[in-house]
Amino acid sequence: MEKDLIVPGHVAIIPDGNRRWARKKNLKPWEGHEKGAQNLEGIVETALNKGVRCLSFWGSSMDNLTKRPLEEKRALLDIYSRYFKKLMESKEIVKNEVKVNVIGRWEEQFPERLKKVIYDVIGKTKHYKKRLLNFMLAYNGDDDMIQAIQSIHDKYGAGAKVTPELIKENLMTKDLPLVDFVIRTGGEPHLSNGFMMWDTANSQLYFYDGNFPDFDEKKFEEAIEDYSRRQRRFGK
């Protein structure tokens, strides 16, 4: 870790702009997703080297999987399969003892062959405790909050005393620390679908004007340096 660099403990990335990047280059949409996946490999390695303890990546919303053309969906699932197979063989994951989590309704959406690959990665890394690498797949933040409220109701009934701790322990993200730093690419300075809404309530935000395939390791380092220069006050 670089001297005097304040590194966020938990970084969450919203990788917007893969399709726009491809369109500008007269490529197929999935070629943008492919380039984005290649980019992510470098970002994960850089995050590990910088000392980021928890990295969350929003791979797909429910809409990405249910409303996109079938050909694009198939290509996206193939990218996931190849990427998670790489994680299985990654020496960096083993060296840094990175626990891989996959969060969302992916089990309802993915074919059995892909689910097996993901289960294998989760199983291989489940005992690691030094770092966390989280993939949000078939995930929407508003859906996460709704299911948490429903879960609380089902467990405790209408008379339950709702506390911040109770809400957190019923979220899909219950095992993750709160997010320190949210990075969104794509040139649109907003969040989407309530992305990790409970966990990002006090997060610092960083918006990159370019599309995700152009957000390489160097751009990620620049974002971390920007975070390091900020002074967090939490309302004080």
Secondary structure by P-SEA (a helix, b strand, c coil): cccccccccbbbbbcccaaaaaaaacccaaaaaaaaaaaaaaaaaaaaaacccbbbbbcccccccccccaaaaaaaaaaaaaaaaaaaacaaaaaabbbbbbbccccccccaaaaaaaaaaaaaccccccbbbbbbccccaaaaaaaaaaaaaacccccccccaaaaaaaccccccccccbbbbcccccccccccccccccbbbbbbbccccccccaaaaaaaaaaaaaccccccc
